[in-house]
């Protein structure tokens, strides 16, 4: 949740790591701090195996949610501006906002894979509060109490703030992103550049969010609001204001060319407003659709990570780093 900060910097306090020479080390801000710095935000580039994690905790509370579903029509930009505006007006601590753009066939297991041209595009906003009681949750989410008059016509459904069981929360996640061995996924994403205006951002990401190639594809915007990560504390160093991604799903391999063409075209435009990319989504394969030069860290964090990795893994046992090192350091 936004006010909690990034998990890897604000919550993780110690790790157990197997390093390349086989030793098992405990790493933290006070012990082997260079490994601890490099581990948090390194993703696939990390040079060890994390076997234990120690984290801060807080007292248990209850989960509450409220949601809106809109027919997008010609109102995508206005709807997304509404979501950004209300998220900004919502207290950061103990709240969370996510937007999902999809066709209704996404939740219909019997629907054809190819969308009919008449299928409407839907935009769903789900807002969460972690609170002790309903009254407190309603207060935390009160910025969402009104929808602008010019968007009222687009409303399909509004769910008021109510208690949400964790099982129900994860059931919805599985409906959108089912665990099916036949289902294949292509994921593309950006982290927006916070210096870009919201109106410019919305225009640039519209194709990535709205041009969905199959019925199981959907666009997702998670509102993180980690604007000033401390590069001195972890390699995690790019601002994460909004995580913007498209999940393109298919079962029939004949759809792959269409899906790849759509992802390439829409994210070429989205990348013009990006500061970088979430490292877990970085594709090192030869068929990658994003620029191999897109940033996952700041340049200075990358240089520091390179030096630490070379110190602990001089023989390059863990090869995931190769795509991220400066060209004058990378092993060809």
N, C-alpha and C positions, 0 to 999 in steps of 0.2 A: 504494500500500500504506500501511497506517495509520501506521506509524512515520515515514514520509517527509514527512508533512504535506501540505497542499494544494499541488497542482502550481503554481498561479498565484502563490503566495506563497513557497514554499520552493525552487522549481526554475527558474522563469522569471526571468531576470536583465536582459533587454533586449528591446525590441521596435522594429521599424520600422513607422511608422504614417503613412498619408496622411491629413492633417487636412482639414477642410472647405474651407480656402482653397487647397488643391492642393499645399501643401508636403509634402515627405517628411521626416519627423523621426525621429531616433533617440531613444527615451525609455527611461529607467531610473530608479533611485533617485537618481542623481546629475545627470541631464539631463532637463529637462522632466518633473520628478518628479510634477507634478500630473496629467499625462496618463497616466503609468505607474500612478499610484494608481488613476485612474478606469477604466483599461482592464481591470484584473484583478478580475473579478467583475461587470463591467457587462453582459456578454452582449449581448442584443438592444438594450440602451439605449445602447451605446457610440457615440460621435460621430466615428468614423474607420474606416479600413480597415487592418487589420494585415496587413502583407505579409512580414514576417520575424520569427522568434522565436529568441532565444538562450536556451539552457537549460543548467543544470548536468547533468553525467552522473556515473555511477559505473561501476566495473569490471563487466564482464559476468559474470553468474552463470547458474545453471540454474533452470528452473521445475519445481516439484514440486507435486502436488496429492493430496488425499484427499477422499472424498465419502461422503455418507450419503443414502439415499432411504428415506422413511417413508410409510406409509399414514396419512393424517391422521385419518380417522375422527372420534372425539370428543376427540382429543388435541392439537388445534392449539395451545392456550395452553401446554400443558406442553412441546410440541416447540419452540416459539419461545423459551420461557424457557430451555430447555436450550441452544439456539443462542446466545442472548445471554450466558448464563453461561460457556460454554466460550470464546466469543470474548473475553470480559473476562479469562479466565485465560491466554489465549495471548499471548506476547510481541508487542508492537506492531511492532517493527522487522522488516521483510522478511516479513510475513504479511498475509493478506487473507481475509476471510470474506464469503460471499454466500449468501443464501437465496432459493430460487425455489419458488413454489407454483403448481401446474399440474395439469391432468388429463393422463392418459397419451396421450390423442389429440393433444396438442400436437405430438408428434414423429411422428405417423402422417399422412403426406400424403394417404392415401386415406380418412381418417375423415370422417364427415359434420360439417358446420359446427355444427349444433345438437347439444349434448351429450346423450347418453341419461341419464336420471335415475339409472341404475345406475353411471355412471362414477365411480370413486373419485377423491378429491383426494389428490395427492401433495405432499410437502414434501421438497425436495432441499437439502442443505447442501454447498457446495463450498468447500474451504479450500485456500489456496495458500501456498507458501513459496518465496522466492527465495534460493537457497542454493548453496554450492559442491559439496555432495555429499549423498547420500541420508541418511547418518547425521545430519548437521546438520539436514536438513529434518524428519526424524522427531522429533528433539529439539524443534524449534520448534513442531511440531504435536502434541506429546504430550498436551496438555490434552484432546484429543479421543479418547484411547485407550479410554475406557469410556463406555457408554451406560447411563443409569439403568435399574434393573430394571423399573420400571413402564412404560418405553418400549420394552423389548426386543420386545414383541409387535408393535409397529408397524413394525419394521425390514423393508424389502423387499430392500435391497442395501447393502453396505458395501464401499467400495473403499479399500484401504490406501494409504499414502503411496507415490507412485511418480513417476518422471520423466515430465514432460508436454512434448511438443513444442509449439512455438508454433502450428504448423499445426493440430494437434489441438485446442488451446485455442480458436482462432478458428472451427474447424469446429463445435464445440459451440455457440458464440455464434450462428452462422448457422442452425443447426438450430432453435434457440429463436426467433430473430428473423430469418426468411429474407428475402433480397433478392429480392422478387417484385413486379413492377410492378402486379399485380392486388391485392396485399395492402394494405389500409388500416389505419391505426393511430390510436387515441386514447390519449393518455398523460396520466395524472393522478398527482400526487405530493405529498408533504409532506416537510418536514424536521421531525423530532420535537423537542419541547421537552425538553431534558435534565432539567429540574426535575420532570417528570412521572414517577411511579413506573413501573417496567417492567411491573408487573401491569396498571396502568391503561392503559398504552400498548398492550399486547397486546390487551386487550379492545376498545379503540377502533378498532384497525386490522384486526381480524378480518374484518369484512364486505368491506373493500377488498381483502384478500388472498384471501379464500375464495369470494366471490360472483362467479365468473368467467362472463361472459355467453356466451362462445363457446369453441370448442375451441382456438383460437389465442390466447386470452387467458391472461395469467399475472401473478402478483404477484411483486414483487422487493424484497428488502431488502439494501442494500449497507451494510456496517458501516464507516463512515468514521473516526469518533473524532477529528474536528477540533473540539474543544470550545471553544477560546478563540482564535478568529481575531483578529488584531491589526488593528483598524480604522484605526490610524494608518498602516499599511503598504499597505492596499488597500481598495477599496470592498467586497470580499468580507468580510462582517461578521457573518453569522448562524452560530451553531454548526451543524456538520454531524456529528452523532453517527451517526444512521441515515438514509439516503436510502430512503424508502419509496414505492414506485410500483406502478402497475398499467398494464400494456400490454394494451389491449383491441383485438383484431384482428378484421377482417371483410373479406369480398370482396363479399357481397351487401348492397346499400344498404338493403334492407328490414330489416336487423338494426339499423340505426343508432338508431332510437328506443329499442329495448330496451337497447342499449349505453349510450346517454346517460343513461337513467333509472337504470341500475345505477351508473354512475360518479357521478352527482349524489348519489344516496342514500348510497352507501358513503363517499364523501369528505366529506360533511357531518359524518359521525360522526368520521372520521379527523382532520378539521381541528380538532377540539376538543383534540387533544394536539399540535398543531403550533406551532412557533415561526415558521414561514414556509414558503417554497417555493424550490426550486432555479430560478434565473432562466431557464434554458434551457427549462424546462417551462411557463413562464408563457404563457398563451394570451390574446393581445390581441384576438382576433376577437369579433364580437358574440355568437357562440354559446358563449362560454367557460362552463365549468361550475364554475369556482372563483370565490371572491369577488374582485372587482377590488381590494379593499383588503388582500389577503393580502400579507405582507411578503416582499420578496426581499433587503432589506438592513435594517440598523437605521435608525431615523429620523434619527439624527445623520449616518450615512453617506450617506443619501439627500439630506439638505440640502447636504452638502459636494459630492456629485456634481453636484447641480443647479447650484451656483455655478461649478464647473469647466466643465461643459458649456456654460453660457451664455457663458462667457469665450471658448471655442474655437469654438462653433457658435451664434452669436447669432441667425442666421436660421433655425435648425432644419432644416438640410439633411438630417440623419439623424433620421428621425422616430420611431425605435423607443423613444425616451425618454419619449414622451408619457404612456404608461400608468403611469409610475413617479414622475413629479414631483409634489410637493405641489400641491394643488388651486389654491392662490393663484399658482402659477407656470405651470401647464400651459396650453398653447395650446388653446383650444376649437375 
